[in-house]
């Protein structure tokens, strides 16, 4: 059982802006930087694992203190824990923060770890957003459909955001950006997984010419119950349709370096802060003994740091 005093300490030492390293199927061990308050976003996606958007906006501004973010990052980097990417993503749309370009530049001055930006693509039609992301090593835009009605159903965007603007912005950004673009193609069963949808996507993807297409689906509890996952066989079928650049996002392979963090309860809690997970997910990602993991999860449940949630016939653990 985890002692309650240990969890109180956990809350004090955890940064409000830095989380991880979190195992990611797309980026290896990713150290995340959160640039906006929780659920501050341009979309209200039906599949979002963090729930419904509570702060819908398209306004760019300095949401969080850049100096404090960099201070926390430096402190974490001093721990010498293995990190594959420093990632700007978090619990909302990171390009809403008008300082993202300044922060990417600052991070690259203090570390040689590659910088990735995970974005929902909604603001890439803006020239200032495109300029802000030019120094990133990898930009990972989420994309779902080439059809406007499907786009509205899946993302429920702010009124001024249109699919036409987003596609135009992605094409323009590809022309000026020298880094890698890895598309996350998020598929939702019954919404954008038909042959007609994939055929329409292929023509748009060809124009944008990403370096990779990474197929994903609704594997974690979504904000809306009707957002359902595709089967692995359906994802593999789509992969064949999209060609050699496409991959189904693979299972994360364990690296033991993350376990240099002393407090195992803290590791589990930080993992669950950003992604709900089953017992099997957590065990595979963190490499912990299953009995030890169950013991720590029981302690986190007892102290109300996490909760259980059923989705797709599985039990997921979520941070509170």
Buried (B, 14 or more C-beta within 10 A) or exposed (E): EBEEEBBEBBEEEBBEBBBBBBBBBBBBBBBBBBBBBBBBBBBBBBBBBBBBBEEBBBEBEEBBEBEEBBBBBEEBBEEEBBBBBBBBBBBBBBBBBBBBBBBBEBBBEEBEBBBBBBBBBBBBBBEEBBEBBBBBBBBBBBBBBBBEEBBBBBBBBBEEBBBEBBBBBBBBBBEEBEBBBBBBBBBBBEBBBEEEBBEBBBEBBEEBEBEBBBBBBBBBBBBBEEBBBBEEEBBEBBBEEBEEBBBBBEEBEBBEEBBEBEBBBBBBBBBBBBBBBBBEBBBBBBBBEEEEBEBBBEBBBEBEBBBEEEBEEBEBBBBE
